[in-house]
């Protein structure tokens, strides 16, 4: 088991990415503390998708609320003695964030993903790092998407937000690695099983005047394997990156684009 005896906190655990990562971490032996803005979806994941594999506790935590995050992390330390892994998988609805030309996009909608993602990732990373420093070990993990590295029309403020999160990933690593803390990211391509990605693809398809299936096929055709990353593939890589087997990797974002982005 890659994560045996590791203590992992997952934010946004009720969503597609968070729940997939929770299952992978549980399978690899981690002790899980699952959080979400609403508790019911998180409890469902803990009961249906994780409990058979390992231990999971749930809590309602707004990952934009500094005091709520801090209180929860302290409760984790009080119960488990430490925090080994912090994984942020929060998301926001995309109904009015994408599929609109920048020249027509409202400033509030442009700014929302930038403010939301950077604030949440900064808060969860900073507060986890304060606990990890005492043990001189830990892994902080982020999730972005390919618009962070390549120009795609009609992405609104999402692309700048993803670029900012990747810059934060590198900068956190530069400061924290000397204290034994790794900071790494994942950059998947698509994952169309996710309801969020289905919604996003629908917005872009409407803007392009094609069906969602046609738009998805267009995106998939740009990869070397002519398909998109799956949630399971992303979660499996997340488990490896969180493990001691990936001890040489920090300050980097794993390219899961199936070749559509060249490194």
C-alpha positions as CSV (number, residue, x, y, z in Angstrom):
1,X,0.0,0.0,0.0
2,X,1.5,3.3,-1.1
3,X,-0.2,5.4,1.6
4,X,-0.3,3.1,4.5
5,X,-0.6,5.0,7.8
6,X,-0.7,8.4,6.0
7,X,-3.2,11.0,7.2
8,X,-4.8,12.8,4.3
9,X,-7.2,15.7,4.2
10,X,-9.2,16.2,1.0
11,X,-11.2,19.4,0.3
12,X,-14.0,19.2,-2.1
13,X,-14.3,15.4,-1.4
14,X,-17.9,15.3,-2.6
15,X,-17.1,16.2,-6.1
16,X,-15.9,14.0,-9.0
17,X,-12.2,14.7,-8.6
18,X,-12.2,14.7,-4.8
19,X,-14.2,11.5,-4.5
20,X,-12.0,9.6,-7.1
21,X,-8.9,10.7,-5.2
22,X,-10.5,9.7,-1.9
23,X,-11.2,6.1,-3.2
24,X,-7.6,5.8,-4.5
25,X,-6.1,7.1,-1.2
26,X,-8.3,4.7,0.8
27,X,-7.3,1.8,-1.4
28,X,-3.7,2.6,-0.8
29,X,-4.2,2.6,3.0
30,X,-4.6,6.3,3.9
31,X,-6.6,7.5,6.9
32,X,-8.9,10.0,5.4
33,X,-10.5,13.2,6.6
34,X,-13.0,14.3,3.9
35,X,-14.4,17.8,3.8
36,X,-16.9,19.7,1.6
37,X,-18.9,22.8,1.7
38,X,-22.0,20.6,2.1
39,X,-21.6,17.5,4.3
40,X,-24.2,15.2,2.7
41,X,-22.3,14.4,-0.5
42,X,-19.1,13.9,1.5
43,X,-20.8,11.5,3.8
44,X,-22.2,9.6,0.8
45,X,-18.7,9.2,-0.6
46,X,-17.3,8.1,2.8
47,X,-20.1,5.5,3.2
48,X,-20.4,4.2,-0.3
49,X,-17.0,4.7,-1.9
50,X,-14.4,4.7,0.9
51,X,-15.6,2.8,3.9
52,X,-14.9,-0.6,2.4
53,X,-11.3,0.3,1.7
54,X,-10.3,2.2,4.8
55,X,-11.0,4.8,7.5
56,X,-12.7,8.0,6.6
57,X,-14.1,10.9,8.8
58,X,-16.2,13.7,7.3
59,X,-16.7,17.4,8.1
60,X,-18.4,20.4,6.6
61,X,-15.7,22.9,5.8
62,X,-15.8,25.9,3.6
63,X,-12.4,25.9,1.9
64,X,-12.6,29.7,1.5
65,X,-13.0,30.2,5.3
66,X,-9.7,30.5,7.0
67,X,-11.0,29.9,10.5
68,X,-13.0,26.9,9.4
69,X,-10.0,25.3,7.7
70,X,-7.8,26.0,10.7
71,X,-10.3,24.5,13.2
72,X,-10.7,21.4,11.1
73,X,-7.0,20.9,10.6
74,X,-6.4,21.2,14.3
75,X,-9.1,18.6,15.0
76,X,-7.3,16.3,12.5
77,X,-4.0,16.8,14.4
78,X,-5.7,16.2,17.7
79,X,-7.2,12.9,16.5
80,X,-4.5,11.6,14.2
81,X,-1.3,13.4,15.5
82,X,-0.4,15.0,12.2
83,X,-1.3,15.9,8.6
84,X,0.6,14.1,5.9
85,X,-1.3,15.0,2.8
86,X,-3.4,18.0,1.9
87,X,-5.4,17.6,-1.4
88,X,-7.5,20.5,-2.7
89,X,-10.2,19.5,-5.2
90,X,-12.6,22.3,-4.9
91,X,-14.7,23.5,-7.9
92,X,-17.1,26.2,-8.8
93,X,-20.1,26.1,-11.1
94,X,-19.2,27.1,-14.7
95,X,-22.6,28.2,-16.0
96,X,-21.5,31.8,-16.7
97,X,-17.7,31.5,-16.5
98,X,-16.9,30.0,-19.8
99,X,-18.2,29.9,-23.4
100,X,-18.3,33.8,-23.5
101,X,-15.8,35.9,-25.4
102,X,-13.5,37.9,-23.1
103,X,-14.7,41.2,-24.6
104,X,-18.3,40.4,-23.6
105,X,-17.5,38.8,-20.2
106,X,-18.6,40.6,-17.0
107,X,-15.7,41.6,-14.8
108,X,-17.2,39.8,-11.8
109,X,-17.5,36.5,-13.7
110,X,-13.9,36.9,-15.0
111,X,-12.5,37.6,-11.5
112,X,-14.5,34.9,-9.7
113,X,-12.4,31.8,-10.6
114,X,-9.2,33.7,-10.1
115,X,-10.2,34.9,-6.6
116,X,-11.8,31.6,-5.6
117,X,-9.1,29.2,-6.6
118,X,-6.1,31.2,-5.5
119,X,-7.6,32.0,-2.1
120,X,-8.7,28.4,-1.4
121,X,-5.4,26.9,-2.5
122,X,-3.4,29.5,-0.6
123,X,-5.4,29.0,2.6
124,X,-5.5,25.2,2.6
125,X,-1.8,25.0,1.7
126,X,-0.6,27.6,4.2
127,X,-2.6,26.2,7.1
128,X,-1.5,22.6,6.3
129,X,2.1,23.6,6.0
130,X,2.1,25.1,9.4
131,X,1.2,21.7,10.8
132,X,3.6,19.8,8.5
133,X,6.6,21.9,9.4
134,X,6.7,20.4,12.9
135,X,7.2,16.9,11.4
136,X,9.4,18.2,8.6
137,X,7.3,16.1,6.2
138,X,4.2,16.3,4.1
139,X,2.7,16.7,0.7
140,X,0.5,19.5,-0.5
141,X,-1.4,18.8,-3.8
142,X,-3.1,21.0,-6.3
143,X,-5.3,20.4,-9.4
144,X,-5.3,22.5,-12.5
145,X,-6.2,22.0,-16.2
146,X,-4.5,22.5,-19.6
147,X,-5.6,26.1,-20.2
148,X,-2.9,27.0,-17.7
149,X,-0.3,26.2,-20.4
150,X,-2.1,26.7,-23.7
151,X,-4.4,29.3,-25.2
152,X,-8.0,28.1,-25.6
153,X,-10.8,30.5,-26.7
154,X,-13.7,31.3,-24.4
155,X,-12.1,30.2,-21.1
156,X,-12.8,33.5,-19.3
157,X,-10.9,33.8,-16.0
158,X,-10.4,30.1,-15.6
159,X,-7.2,30.0,-17.6
160,X,-5.5,32.8,-15.6
161,X,-6.8,31.1,-12.4
162,X,-5.1,27.8,-13.4
163,X,-1.9,29.5,-14.3
164,X,-1.9,31.3,-10.9
165,X,-2.4,28.0,-9.0
166,X,0.5,26.4,-10.9
167,X,2.7,29.4,-10.0
168,X,1.6,29.1,-6.4
169,X,2.5,25.4,-6.5
170,X,6.1,26.2,-7.6
171,X,6.5,29.1,-5.2
172,X,5.2,27.1,-2.2
173,X,7.6,24.3,-3.0
174,X,10.6,26.7,-3.2
175,X,9.8,27.8,0.3
176,X,8.7,24.6,1.9
177,X,10.9,21.9,0.3
178,X,13.8,22.8,2.6
179,X,11.5,22.0,5.5
180,X,10.7,18.5,4.1
181,X,7.3,19.5,2.5
182,X,6.7,18.6,-1.1
183,X,4.2,20.6,-3.2
184,X,3.0,19.1,-6.4
185,X,0.1,19.5,-8.9
186,X,-1.9,17.4,-11.4
187,X,-3.0,18.8,-14.8
188,X,-5.5,16.4,-16.3
189,X,-7.1,16.7,-19.7
190,X,-10.9,16.5,-19.7
191,X,-12.2,13.7,-17.5
192,X,-15.6,13.7,-19.2
193,X,-17.2,11.4,-16.5
194,X,-17.3,14.5,-14.3
195,X,-20.5,16.4,-14.3
196,X,-18.5,19.6,-14.2
197,X,-16.6,18.8,-17.3
198,X,-19.8,17.7,-19.1
199,X,-21.2,21.2,-18.2
200,X,-18.1,22.9,-19.4
201,X,-18.1,21.0,-22.7
202,X,-21.7,21.9,-23.1
203,X,-21.0,25.6,-22.8
204,X,-18.2,25.4,-25.3
205,X,-20.2,23.3,-27.7
206,X,-23.1,25.8,-27.7
207,X,-20.7,28.6,-28.4
208,X,-19.2,26.7,-31.3
209,X,-22.5,25.6,-32.6
210,X,-21.9,21.8,-32.3
211,X,-23.1,19.1,-30.0
212,X,-21.4,18.3,-26.7
213,X,-20.3,14.9,-28.1
214,X,-18.8,16.6,-31.2
215,X,-16.9,19.1,-29.0
216,X,-15.6,16.3,-26.8
217,X,-14.4,14.4,-29.8
218,X,-12.6,17.5,-31.1
219,X,-10.7,17.9,-27.8
220,X,-9.9,14.2,-27.7
221,X,-8.6,14.3,-31.2
222,X,-5.8,16.6,-30.1
223,X,-4.3,14.0,-27.7
224,X,-1.8,11.3,-28.8
225,X,-4.2,8.6,-27.7
226,X,-7.3,10.2,-29.2
227,X,-9.1,10.1,-25.9
228,X,-9.4,12.1,-22.7
229,X,-8.0,11.4,-19.2
230,X,-10.2,9.4,-16.9
231,X,-11.0,10.1,-13.3
232,X,-9.4,6.8,-12.3
233,X,-6.2,7.6,-14.1
234,X,-5.9,11.0,-12.4
235,X,-6.6,9.5,-9.0
236,X,-4.0,6.7,-9.5
237,X,-1.4,9.3,-10.3
238,X,-2.5,11.4,-7.3
239,X,-1.9,8.4,-5.0
240,X,1.5,7.8,-6.4
241,X,2.5,11.5,-6.1
242,X,1.3,11.6,-2.5
243,X,3.4,8.6,-1.6
244,X,7.1,8.4,-0.6
245,X,7.7,6.7,-4.0
246,X,7.5,10.2,-5.5
247,X,9.9,11.8,-3.0
248,X,12.0,13.4,-5.8
249,X,9.1,15.3,-7.2
250,X,8.2,18.8,-5.9
251,X,7.6,22.2,-7.4
252,X,6.1,20.6,-10.5
253,X,2.8,19.8,-12.1
254,X,2.2,16.3,-13.6
255,X,1.2,16.5,-17.2
256,X,-1.9,14.2,-17.7
257,X,-2.8,15.6,-21.1
258,X,-2.2,12.4,-23.0
259,X,0.2,14.3,-25.2
260,X,-1.8,17.3,-26.1
261,X,0.7,19.4,-24.2
262,X,4.4,18.8,-24.9
263,X,6.8,19.2,-22.0
